[in-house]
Amino acid sequence: MLRPLFSALKPRQLHLESVLAGHSSGRVFVDRIERPRAAAIVAGEGSHIGGECPTDTLLGAINSLLPRDQHTAIFFPPDLPSQALGVLADGLYMRRAV
């Protein structure tokens, strides 16, 4: 059910695939339980955001879970609006890697 939401992330992330398949642990967040349109998975040293543009509420919740004392990678679709990226990265030191 969630796998299609992350199809825009390139290259494919093996750790994300493992979490979605139930082989690795991770925390999964969705914008709504019935038929999610946006989701985030926080697992290991990375976070993955997929689906339609997540709400500011979901992005703010993900931001609050991100570590402030270590590096982490955030993988998100290339069409994520800059306003949404601002909510996600609020209070974080962030570098964009291509």
Z-matrix of the N, CA and C atoms (Angstrom, degrees):
N
C 1 1.445
C 2 1.529 1 111.27
N 3 1.333 2 118.57 1 -35.94
C 4 1.464 3 120.76 2 -178.09
C 5 1.527 4 113.45 3 -92.29
N 6 1.300 5 117.87 4 -23.45
C 7 1.465 6 121.65 5 -174.86
C 8 1.534 7 112.75 6 -51.57
N 9 1.355 8 119.97 7 -44.53
C 10 1.472 9 119.55 8 -179.65
C 11 1.534 10 113.40 9 -61.83
N 12 1.331 11 117.60 10 -26.08
C 13 1.466 12 120.04 11 -179.65
C 14 1.526 13 111.74 12 -66.65
N 15 1.308 14 117.34 13 -23.68
C 16 1.461 15 121.25 14 -176.36
C 17 1.534 16 112.58 15 -103.65
N 18 1.315 17 117.93 16 9.14
C 19 1.462 18 120.95 17 -175.53
C 20 1.528 19 113.00 18 -67.37
N 21 1.334 20 118.74 19 -22.51
C 22 1.468 21 120.95 20 -179.44
C 23 1.528 22 112.70 21 -77.56
N 24 1.321 23 117.96 22 -14.51
C 25 1.467 24 120.32 23 -179.09
C 26 1.522 25 109.55 24 -73.79
N 27 1.309 26 115.46 25 124.34
C 28 1.462 27 122.01 26 179.68
C 29 1.514 28 108.56 27 -130.22
N 30 1.306 29 120.40 28 140.72
C 31 1.451 30 125.65 29 -8.90
C 32 1.524 31 110.52 30 -71.10
N 33 1.318 32 116.70 31 167.20
C 34 1.459 33 120.74 32 179.44
C 35 1.521 34 109.31 33 -60.79
N 36 1.296 35 115.70 34 137.58
C 37 1.457 36 122.04 35 -179.54
C 38 1.524 37 109.32 36 -99.08
N 39 1.321 38 117.49 37 115.98
C 40 1.461 39 121.10 38 -176.03
C 41 1.525 40 111.83 39 -63.55
N 42 1.330 41 116.76 40 -37.66
C 43 1.462 42 118.68 41 179.94
C 44 1.533 43 110.10 42 -64.84
N 45 1.319 44 116.98 43 -41.54
C 46 1.464 45 120.95 44 176.87
C 47 1.526 46 110.27 45 -60.61
N 48 1.319 47 117.12 46 -45.34
C 49 1.466 48 121.01 47 178.67
C 50 1.529 49 110.66 48 -59.13
N 51 1.317 50 116.46 49 -39.81
C 52 1.458 51 121.10 50 -179.78
C 53 1.532 52 111.30 51 -66.41
N 54 1.321 53 117.09 52 -40.03
C 55 1.471 54 120.37 53 177.46
C 56 1.529 55 109.87 54 -65.67
N 57 1.328 56 117.10 55 -45.84
C 58 1.459 57 120.59 56 -179.44
C 59 1.531 58 112.15 57 -62.65
N 60 1.323 59 116.76 58 -30.47
C 61 1.459 60 120.88 59 178.95
C 62 1.527 61 112.28 60 -83.46
N 63 1.340 62 116.90 61 -6.73
C 64 1.462 63 120.33 62 179.34
C 65 1.512 64 114.50 63 84.99
N 66 1.338 65 117.58 64 15.28
C 67 1.458 66 121.36 65 -178.66
C 68 1.524 67 113.29 66 -96.10
N 69 1.320 68 117.74 67 -16.57
C 70 1.469 69 122.40 68 178.70
C 71 1.524 70 108.55 69 -130.83
N 72 1.305 71 115.72 70 155.90
C 73 1.466 72 119.40 71 -179.11
C 74 1.530 73 110.36 72 -85.41
N 75 1.294 74 114.87 73 153.00
C 76 1.456 75 122.07 74 177.85
C 77 1.510 76 109.42 75 -176.98
N 78 1.313 77 116.05 76 160.20
C 79 1.461 78 120.94 77 177.30
C 80 1.522 79 107.94 78 -99.72
N 81 1.316 80 116.32 79 129.55
C 82 1.456 81 122.55 80 -176.73
C 83 1.523 82 108.82 81 -112.64
N 84 1.334 83 115.28 82 132.26
C 85 1.463 84 121.92 83 179.01
C 86 1.521 85 108.11 84 -127.86
N 87 1.324 86 116.20 85 136.71
C 88 1.462 87 120.75 86 178.67
C 89 1.517 88 109.43 87 -129.54
N 90 1.336 89 115.52 88 158.49
C 91 1.458 90 119.64 89 179.98
C 92 1.522 91 112.07 90 -75.07
N 93 1.316 92 117.28 91 -24.99
C 94 1.465 93 121.93 92 174.00
C 95 1.520 94 107.93 93 -158.41
N 96 1.331 95 115.67 94 146.28
C 97 1.462 96 120.74 95 -175.58
C 98 1.524 97 111.35 96 -67.26
N 99 1.318 98 116.51 97 -47.96
C 100 1.462 99 120.36 98 179.87
C 101 1.517 100 108.90 99 -80.62
N 102 1.305 101 116.75 100 120.66
C 103 1.472 102 123.34 101 178.55
C 104 1.529 103 112.81 102 49.55
N 105 1.312 104 117.83 103 70.08
C 106 1.475 105 121.34 104 178.56
C 107 1.528 106 111.62 105 -58.97
N 108 1.324 107 115.12 106 142.32
C 109 1.467 108 121.71 107 175.43
C 110 1.522 109 110.94 108 -106.81
N 111 1.322 110 116.54 109 -24.46
C 112 1.469 111 122.04 110 178.96
C 113 1.526 112 107.48 111 -139.96
N 114 1.330 113 115.42 112 146.53
C 115 1.459 114 119.71 113 -178.56
C 116 1.516 115 109.58 114 -149.36
N 117 1.310 116 114.22 115 158.98
C 118 1.459 117 121.31 116 174.58
C 119 1.519 118 108.03 117 -138.26
N 120 1.302 119 115.32 118 142.15
C 121 1.459 120 121.65 119 176.08
C 122 1.516 121 107.23 120 -125.27
N 123 1.317 122 115.60 121 124.90
C 124 1.461 123 122.25 122 176.64
C 125 1.524 124 105.50 123 -109.13
N 126 1.331 125 115.52 124 116.04
C 127 1.459 126 120.10 125 -175.99
C 128 1.521 127 109.21 126 -149.50
N 129 1.304 128 116.07 127 131.84
C 130 1.460 129 119.80 128 178.96
C 131 1.515 130 111.17 129 60.17
N 132 1.315 131 116.51 130 -131.42
C 133 1.458 132 121.47 131 -179.58
C 134 1.515 133 111.98 132 -99.78
N 135 1.329 134 116.83 133 21.50
C 136 1.454 135 119.21 134 -178.42
C 137 1.514 136 112.52 135 -140.95
N 138 1.305 137 114.74 136 156.62
C 139 1.457 138 122.77 137 175.57
C 140 1.513 139 107.24 138 -127.42
N 141 1.321 140 115.94 139 143.33
C 142 1.454 141 121.89 140 -177.28
C 143 1.516 142 108.47 141 -127.16
N 144 1.310 143 116.91 142 130.76
C 145 1.453 144 122.09 143 -179.92
C 146 1.521 145 107.33 144 -120.81
N 147 1.327 146 115.83 145 132.52
C 148 1.447 147 118.96 146 -177.47
C 149 1.515 148 112.60 147 -145.82
N 150 1.301 149 114.52 148 170.38
C 151 1.455 150 121.77 149 179.02
C 152 1.511 151 112.06 150 91.99
N 153 1.322 152 115.37 151 -160.35
C 154 1.455 153 120.59 152 176.55
C 155 1.522 154 108.72 153 -64.61
N 156 1.312 155 115.98 154 167.95
C 157 1.461 156 118.73 155 -179.69
C 158 1.526 157 109.66 156 -57.20
N 159 1.323 158 117.66 157 117.99
C 160 1.457 159 120.66 158 -179.93
C 161 1.526 160 111.51 159 -63.83
N 162 1.307 161 115.72 160 155.03
C 163 1.456 162 120.66 161 177.08
C 164 1.526 163 109.45 162 -69.88
N 165 1.322 164 115.98 163 159.63
C 166 1.462 165 120.35 164 175.92
C 167 1.523 166 110.63 165 -60.40
N 168 1.327 167 117.41 166 -32.42
C 169 1.466 168 120.82 167 179.09
C 170 1.521 169 110.73 168 -63.68
N 171 1.330 170 116.49 169 -46.92
C 172 1.467 171 119.62 170 179.08
C 173 1.526 172 110.64 171 -65.59
N 174 1.323 173 117.41 172 -43.83
C 175 1.466 174 120.59 173 179.08
C 176 1.524 175 111.39 174 -62.82
N 177 1.324 176 117.53 175 -40.26
C 178 1.462 177 121.20 176 177.66
C 179 1.518 178 111.69 177 -64.02
N 180 1.335 179 116.60 178 -38.87
C 181 1.463 180 120.37 179 177.97
C 182 1.519 181 110.88 180 -64.92
N 183 1.327 182 116.44 181 -41.66
C 184 1.467 183 120.10 182 177.83
C 185 1.527 184 109.58 183 -64.35
N 186 1.330 185 117.05 184 -43.46
C 187 1.455 186 121.14 185 178.57
C 188 1.528 187 110.77 186 -56.00
N 189 1.322 188 117.34 187 -41.55
C 190 1.469 189 120.32 188 -177.41
C 191 1.523 190 112.44 189 -67.40
N 192 1.328 191 117.52 190 -20.04
C 193 1.460 192 121.21 191 -179.97
C 194 1.523 193 113.59 192 -91.36
N 195 1.321 194 117.16 193 -14.43
C 196 1.455 195 120.05 194 -177.11
C 197 1.521 196 111.23 195 -73.82
N 198 1.320 197 117.04 196 141.05
C 199 1.461 198 120.08 197 -178.35
C 200 1.526 199 111.47 198 -67.85
N 201 1.316 200 115.34 199 144.56
C 202 1.465 201 121.15 200 177.82
C 203 1.522 202 111.66 201 -103.79
N 204 1.339 203 116.04 202 -7.62
C 205 1.462 204 119.46 203 -174.22
C 206 1.521 205 113.79 204 -114.79
N 207 1.323 206 117.15 205 11.97
C 208 1.459 207 120.55 206 177.98
C 209 1.516 208 109.16 207 -154.33
N 210 1.309 209 115.11 208 166.74
C 211 1.461 210 120.33 209 177.90
C 212 1.515 211 109.43 210 -75.31
N 213 1.291 212 116.12 211 145.78
C 214 1.459 213 121.96 212 172.84
C 215 1.520 214 107.97 213 -144.83
N 216 1.294 215 116.41 214 154.53
C 217 1.461 216 121.55 215 177.76
C 218 1.523 217 108.35 216 -107.69
N 219 1.322 218 115.79 217 137.91
C 220 1.452 219 121.31 218 176.51
C 221 1.524 220 106.82 219 -119.69
N 222 1.303 221 116.00 220 120.20
C 223 1.454 222 121.53 221 179.15
C 224 1.520 223 107.47 222 -104.52
N 225 1.330 224 116.50 223 126.25
C 226 1.466 225 119.94 224 -178.36
C 227 1.519 226 109.17 225 -142.90
N 228 1.331 227 116.51 226 159.25
C 229 1.467 228 119.47 227 -179.09
C 230 1.522 229 111.04 228 -62.20
N 231 1.323 230 117.53 229 148.17
C 232 1.463 231 120.59 230 -177.76
C 233 1.526 232 113.79 231 -64.77
N 234 1.321 233 118.01 232 -19.17
C 235 1.462 234 120.31 233 -178.94
C 236 1.530 235 113.40 234 -95.72
N 237 1.339 236 117.48 235 13.72
C 238 1.462 237 120.13 236 177.29
C 239 1.529 238 108.62 237 -64.37
N 240 1.345 239 117.86 238 122.25
C 241 1.467 240 120.53 239 -177.27
C 242 1.534 241 112.04 240 -61.41
N 243 1.322 242 116.18 241 150.45
C 244 1.467 243 120.39 242 -177.90
C 245 1.522 244 111.18 243 -62.13
N 246 1.326 245 118.83 244 -32.62
C 247 1.470 246 121.29 245 176.84
C 248 1.524 247 110.32 246 -61.49
N 249 1.338 248 116.77 247 -43.02
C 250 1.461 249 121.12 248 179.18
C 251 1.528 250 110.35 249 -66.63
N 252 1.317 251 116.30 250 -40.25
C 253 1.462 252 120.29 251 177.69
C 254 1.525 253 110.66 252 -62.34
N 255 1.339 254 116.80 253 -36.79
C 256 1.461 255 120.72 254 176.98
C 257 1.514 256 112.33 255 -61.75
N 258 1.331 257 117.41 256 -41.21
C 259 1.473 258 121.27 257 178.02
C 260 1.520 259 110.06 258 -66.24
N 261 1.325 260 116.56 259 -43.83
C 262 1.455 261 121.21 260 -179.03
C 263 1.528 262 111.83 261 -62.93
N 264 1.320 263 117.30 262 -40.35
C 265 1.459 264 121.83 263 -174.04
C 266 1.522 265 113.81 264 -95.29
N 267 1.308 266 118.69 265 4.70
C 268 1.465 267 121.81 266 -177.23
C 269 1.528 268 110.97 267 -53.81
N 270 1.309 269 116.30 268 122.81
C 271 1.465 270 121.81 269 177.83
C 272 1.520 271 114.38 270 81.64
N 273 1.314 272 117.72 271 2.73
C 274 1.462 273 121.14 272 179.81
C 275 1.515 274 110.14 273 -106.35
N 276 1.313 275 115.89 274 148.53
C 277 1.446 276 120.29 275 167.28
C 278 1.518 277 105.70 276 -81.63
N 279 1.311 278 116.77 277 123.28
C 280 1.455 279 118.67 278 -173.12
C 281 1.513 280 111.38 279 -132.62
N 282 1.314 281 115.53 280 137.82
C 283 1.455 282 122.72 281 172.90
C 284 1.500 283 107.51 282 -125.14
N 285 1.308 284 115.98 283 137.37
C 286 1.450 285 119.53 284 178.69
C 287 1.524 286 108.81 285 -93.28
N 288 1.316 287 115.39 286 126.47
C 289 1.461 288 121.48 287 177.23
C 290 1.518 289 107.68 288 -112.90
N 291 1.300 290 115.71 289 137.92
C 292 1.459 291 119.08 290 -179.94
C 293 1.503 292 110.06 291 -104.63
